[in-house]
Each structure stands twice: as structure tokens, then as C-alpha cells.
Amino acid sequence: MEKTIQRRLDLLSRHLLLQETNNQLLQLNLLGALQLNSVDSDPVIIGGMVLDIHARPNTPPNPGTTTPGQVQYVRGGVARNVAECMSKLGSKPFIISVVGLDMAGDILLEHWKSSGLSTEGIQKCNDIATPVVSNIFDANGELAAAVASVEAVESFLTPEWILKFKCNICSAPVLMVDANMHPRSLEAVCQMAAESGIPIWFEPVSVTKSKRVASIAKFVTYTSPNEDELIAMANALSYGDKFRPIQRLDNNGDNLSIEYLFQMLKPAICLLLEKGIKMVVVTLGSHGVLLCSSERPDVINETKNTKYSSFLRKLYESCSVNQFGHAMKFKPAVSHPYVVHFPALLASVVGLTGAGDCFVGGTLASICAGLDVMQSMAVGVAVAKAAVETEANVPSKFCLTTVSDDAKQVFSAAKEVFNQ
């Protein structure tokens, strides 16, 4: 009798142990699935994290002596600015970058950690000198001169480091790369993302670095050059200097019309489209933005693996088609390229250094929230307006109501630019 009871207890024990093991396996599988879902939803941003030093004189400087003014440390870098802007709008970007174990790196990392963003993709090493840019502004707030020490991005942001995060890249709703990267790294990551069907946004950074588009144009979905960067990119893709910088003013010193500006830029825009770039977004400063594509962009956003924060959900609800007015205000393309002009908004300008990056960040955050390209561009312009009204590269916070109202105003004023 005693043996029978013991056998039953042993069987019961083994059964419970097996059940506990199965439960543990189930928990592990669920945990893995949750982690995968978390990876799936995060946009990936690759490029520079930079400490900007801004020097603003109170009076016009004199050579050979110091000038009274203000000197500020400002967190910068195109990729970092875009990612921070997206995070302030409710997205959770995964950044892949490099910093050194020095004062500048500490400033950048501490802020990133305090924002609740992942530092896993940021390479940290004693051998790295954190990228630093010193900007000197004139008495009017315009950039007068700058010195950039950003070699670390090219030297240490290698394909080998980037490939450690292949899972993040190949499951992201969108990938943004900035042209601070070495061409070898740009080509490796863009090819990998394109093979997985991930939309790619190329940010040109500067006239010189914008030429790095030459080896990746066929992979690029979006790019956002200003006029000078556009000309440089077209020359790089045509292997010559057939495209020349344009004049923004007529013979009387007045601003040229948007239609006339487009006609001057059209040959360069068309070349980028012919080389495989799907959408060329030309930023025109106070003149707004030109969205150019071979055909009319879809009004339905098919971005995959999108996950909303409460802010992004509210942004989507505020800026959806019904709120904006029906997106079909834009007719099917009847000319090549298809071009829409989104006007800039009047703003109380404090600084201009972060406007372009915040335009990209606002547009990408909106695409990740489920808005279509047209709506996202309008939000990007609204976010850029908020950026120029603050000294920092990225505002400390965004007001949803203000962004939404401004975006609706931009969207309502947007118009197609017809070819001649």
C-alpha cells in the first residue's frame, strides 16, 4: 500500500514538473515574441551624434581679438537630432551611432538615457573622439563659419558594427541614414534594408557629403536636399558638373516664384528620380518644401510594423484624412515629375540650425504613425516651425494642438506645381 502511494506521488510530481517546464518554455516563447514585436515597431536612425558649440557675438567680431557674446553646448548631429525629434513626437527610434568616453560623449549619452531611449546601438570606446562641431554665428543669427571634427562617424560606424543590429534594421517601419557615414557603410546598410523592403530616407547633411548618394541612389525611397545639395547630388550621379547652382532672386532683388524655382531645379530633380530615388523632397527654407516623385504618391500609408504611442495616436487622429480634408484634393499625376509645394509657416525665428532635421523627424514620425506622405510632409513643416522658435536644435517638447493646427494650415495651402 505504501509503495502504491509512493508511485502515485512520484507520477504526480513528474507531471507537475513537466507542466512547470512547459510553462517556463511558454513564458520564454512569449517573452521572445514580445521582444520581437518591440523590435518590429522601432524606426532605425543611423549616423552622427555630435556636440555642437554655438558662439553668438553681441557685436560684429573683429579679427585678432575676442568678442563678447554667448557660447553654448548644444546636443546635435543630424541623426541624433532627427531621432530626438521623433522621440518628442512619441516615436521610439533605435539609433546606431558612435561616441567617445569623453566629456562630449558623456553629455550626449546622459541626455539619451534620461530620455528613456536605447543606447544599445551606440558604440562607446576610449579610442573614439566624440564628434564636435564649432559654429560661429553673425550678429543676425546666421551661420558665419563652422569647424567640424566628425571623423569618428566614418572611422567607427562600420558595416561590421551596423550589421550587429540587422534584426532591428530589417524589421523597422523606416530607416534613415545620414551622409556622415562612410560610403562603404552606407552601401552595406542600404542594400540590406532594400532587400527586406524597408523604406530608406537619405539625409544629405552637406554639399560635400551629399555626393555619397552616388552608390546608393537605387536603394533610396526619400531624400531631403536643399537646392545646393540637390545640385551636388545630380552632379555626382551624372559624373560631371553639368548642373549649376541657381539664383534665388531676380534682377530686381525680389524672390522668384515657386514655379520658376522648380523649373530651374527640374533637370536635377528628374535626374535623381531617373536614378531610382522614389521621392525627392527639396527644402527651400522660408519658401517651404517641394515633394517630387515620378508619379503621385499613394495616399494610403502601407508602412509595416507600426506601433503607436499615445502622442502618435492623437497625432494620427488629429491629422488623418477626415481632419485634414480629403487627401484626394491632389489629382492623379498628369505630368512628370509630379510636384507638390508645401509652404512654410510664419514663425518668430530664434535659430535655424535644427529646422531641417526637425522637418525630417516630424515627417518620419508621422509616417510611422500611419499618416500618408502628403499629410506627413505637412506635419514635418509644422514641426520645423516649432524648431526655429527655440535656441535648441530640437524643442524640449511639442504641443499636439499647435502641431496639428499648423499642419492643417500647411496641408490646406499645399498645391500642385505643373510643368511647363
N, C-alpha and C positions, 0 to 999 in steps of 0.2 A: 504493500500500500504506500509505504514511504517512498519507494523508488518510482512508482507511478506518478505521485505528486511532484517529485523532483523533475521527472521527464517533462511533465506539463509546464512546470515553471521555466525549464530551460528553453522549451519551444516558444513560450510566451516572451521570454527575454530576447531570444533571437529575432522574433517577429518585430518586437518594439525597436530593437537595434537597427534592423533593416529599414523600418519605417522612418526612424530618425535620420539614417544615412540618406534615404531618398529625399526627405525633407530638406536636408542640407544641400543636396545636389540641386533640388528645385530652387532653393534660395540663391545658390550660386548662378544658376541659369538666368533667373530673374534679374539678379544684380548685373550680370553681363549684358542682358538685353537693355536694362535701364541705362547702363554706361554707353552702349552703342547708340541708343536714342539720343543721349545727351550730345555725343559727338556729331550725330547726323544733323543737328539743328544749328550748329555754330558756324557762321561765316568765318573764313580764314583770311587774315591780312598778313602779308609778308613784305618786309622792308625795314626802313630805318627808324630807330628810336634815338632822338637827338636832344641834347640840351642846348637850347638857343640862349644866347646872351644878347639882349637888346640894349643898345645905347642910344638914348634920345637927348640931344643937346637942347638947352634952353634958348641958345642963340646960335647963329651960323658959326660953325667951328673955324678956327684959324690954324693953318698948318704950323707944326713945330711946337705946339703948346696944348695944355689941357683945356677943356671947355666944360663949364658947369652943366649938369644935366642929371638924368636918371639912368641907372644901369640895373637891369632886371634879369634874373634867371627865369626862363620860360620853357616849360616842357614842350618839345617839338619833335620834328621828324614827320614826313608825310604819312607813312604807315601808322605811326603812333597816333597822330592827330586824327586820322580817319577812324581808327579803332576806338579812340576815346569818344569821339563824336557819336559813333554808333552806340556805344555803351550808355551814353547820356540819353539816348533816344529809346533805350530799353532793349537793345540787342546785346548779345554776349559774344563778341568777336574773340577768336583764338588768334593771337599774334605770334608770328615766328620772326625773331629778330636777334640782335646781339648787343650786349653792353659789357663794360669792364667792371672790375671790382674796385671802383674809384669813386670820388665824390659825385661826379656827374651821373654815374651808373646808379649810385645809391638813391639820388634824388628821383630818378626815373622809376626805379623798381619799387621804392616805398609808396609812391603815388599809385602805381599799378596795383599793388597788393591792397592798398586801402580802398581801392575802387571795387574790390571783390573779383578782379579779373585774373585769369590763369597766367602764371609766369612759366609754365612748363615748356613752352616753345621758345623762351628767351635764353640764348646761350650766354653763360656768365663765366668769365675767365680772367685770370691775372694778366695774361698776355694781350688782352684786348684793351685798347684805349677807347673809352666811350665816345661815340661821335659827338662833336661840339661844333656849333656854327655861331660865329660872332657877327651880329647885324648892326650896322650903324645907319641911323635914320637922319634925314634932314629936318629942318625946323617945321616943315609941313607934314611930317609923319611918313613921308615916302622913303623907301629904302635907297640909301645913297651908296653904300658899299657893304660887302659881306665877305667873310673868310670862312671856308668850310673845311673841317677836318673829319671826314666821314669814311676814311679808307677801311675802317673795321667792317663795314657792311659788305664791301666787296670781298675782303680777305677771309672773313669768318662765316658769312652766311652762305655756306657752300651747299652744293647739291646733296652731299652726304648728310649734313645736318638737317636740311629740309626734308629729306626722304624718311627721317625718323618719324615724321608726322604724316605719312602717306594716308593713313586711315582718316585723319581729320580732313585732309585736302580733298580726297576722292569722295567724301560723303557730305561736303559742305554745300549749302544753297548757292554760294557765290565765293569766288576767290578774287582778292585784289592784290596785285603786285606793284611795287613802285620801282622806278628805274634806277634807284641807288644800288640795286643788286648787280652782281657780275653777269654779263651776258650768258655765261655757261649755266649759272643758276636759274636765270630767267627762262632759258630754253628748256631746261630739265623739268621745272615745275609746271610750266605752261603746257608742255606736251603731255605730262602725266594727268593734269586736270582735264585737258581737252579729251583725252581718251576715255575719261569717265563721264563726259558730258557736262562738266561743271562750267558755268559761265565765268569768264575771266575779264576783270577790269584792269587795264594797264594805265597807271598814273605816270605821266612823263617826267615829273619832278623839275626838269630844267631843259633849256635848249640843247645843251651838250648831251645830257643823258637821255633825252627823248629819242635820240638816234638809235638807241638799243632796241627799238621796236623792230628793226630790220629782220631779225632772226625769228621773231615770234608773231608777226602780224597775222599769219594764217590761223593762229590759235585764239586770237583776241576777240572777245564779244563787244566790249566797250573800251573806249579810250577818251581821255578828257584833256586835250591840249588847249593852251591859249593860242593866239594867232602865230606867234613866233615859234612855238613848239610844233605847231601843225606844219609850218613851212619846213622846219628842220627834219621832221619825220618823213615828209614827202620826198625831200632830197635824199634821205638815207635809203628810202625804198626804191628810188629811181637811179641810185648810184651816180648822182651828179648834182649840179647846182642850178637846175633849170627854174626852180621856184624862188622867188624873191620876196622879202618882207614887204608888207603892204603899208600904205599910209592910212591913218585913221581920220585925218582931217582933209577937207577940200582946200582949194587955193585961197579961200577967204578965212581959213582957220576954223570953219564950222565942222561939227561931227557929220560924217557920212551916214546915209540911211542904212538900215539893216539889209535891205535888198541889195544895195550897192556893195556893202561889205561882203555879203555872201557871193556875189558874182566874182569878186576879186579872189576869194578863198576857194571857190568852187573847184578849180583844177586840182588843188592839193587834196581837198576832201574826197573827190572822186577817185584819186589815185589810192588813198588809204582804203576806200571801200573795195576797189578792184583787187587789192592785195589780200583781201579776206577779212578785214575788220568789219564786224556787223553794224556797229553804231559808232559814229564819230560825234562826240559831244564837245563842241568848240566853246570855250568860256571866253566871254568878251568883256569881263569886268562890269562896269556900270551899264553896259549895253545888254547884259543878260547872257543867254545861252542859246546856241543853235544845236538842235538834235538832228543829226543827218544819218540817213540809212538808205540802202538800196531800194527798200520798199517800206511801206508803212508798218511800224512795229505793232505787234499784237497788243490788243487792249486787255487780254487776259494774261495774268501772270502765272506761268507754269513752273515757277521756282519750286524745287522739291525740298522735302525735309525741313519745312518752315515751322518754327516754334515761336509762339507769341509770348512776350512779357505783357503785363497789364498796360504799360505805356504804349507798346506797339499795337496792342489790340484796340486801344482807344484811338490811336492814330489811324489805324485802318478804318475803324467805324466813322471817324470824323472826315476822312479823306477818300472814302470809297466813291464809286461812280455816282451813286444816288446823291451823295452830298456835294460832289464837285460839279454836278451837271453831267449829263451823259457823255462819256468819252468819245462817242461817235460824232461829236462836233468836228472831229478830224476825219475828212473823207478819204476813201481809198486813194493810193498813190496814182497820180496821173502823169508824173514826170520823174526824171532821175537826176539827182538823188531826191528822196523825199525829205523835206526840211521843215522843221517847226521851230519858231523863235519863242523862247520864254523870256519875258522882260525881267530886268532886275527891279527890286523894290527900293523906294526911297528909304534911306537909313541915316541915323545920326552916327557918322563914321568916327570910330576911335582908333581902330587899327585894321590893317588889311591882310596881315600875314597868314591868318588861318582860314580866310574865306573860301578859297578853292578847295582845301581839304575838307572843310565842313560841308561844302556843296556835295562832294563825293560821299562823305559819310552819311549825310541826310538822304541822298538818293539810294544808296545801298541798303540802309536800314529800312527804307520804305519798300524796296523790292523784296527784302526778307520778310516784311510784314504782310506781303500779299498784294500790294498796290501794283498797278501796271506801270510800264515805263514812263508814259506821259505824266501820270499822277506823281510818280516818284521824282521826276525832274522838277516838278512844281514844288514839292516838299524840299528838295535839295536847295532850290533858290531861297526858299523861306528860311531854311536853317543857316544858309550863308549870310543872310541879312542879320540874323542874331549874332553871328560870329564877328561881323565888322563893328558891332556896337559894344565890344568888350576888348580889353587890352590883351587878354589871354588868347592863345591860338584857338582854344575851344572854350565856349562859355561854361561856367560852373554848373548850370542847369538850363533846361529849355522849358518854356511854358507851352503846354499842349495846345491851349486855346489860341495863343498867338501864332504858333507854327501852323496850325490848321487854318486859321483865318487868312494868314498871309499866303499859304499855299493855294487856297481857293481863289484869291485875288490874282495870283500868277497864272493859274490854270485858265481862269476866265479870260485873261488878256492874251494868252498864247495864240499864235496864228501861224498858219502855213505860209511858207515863203515859196513863191512859184518861180520856176526857172524862166529865163528869157532866151 
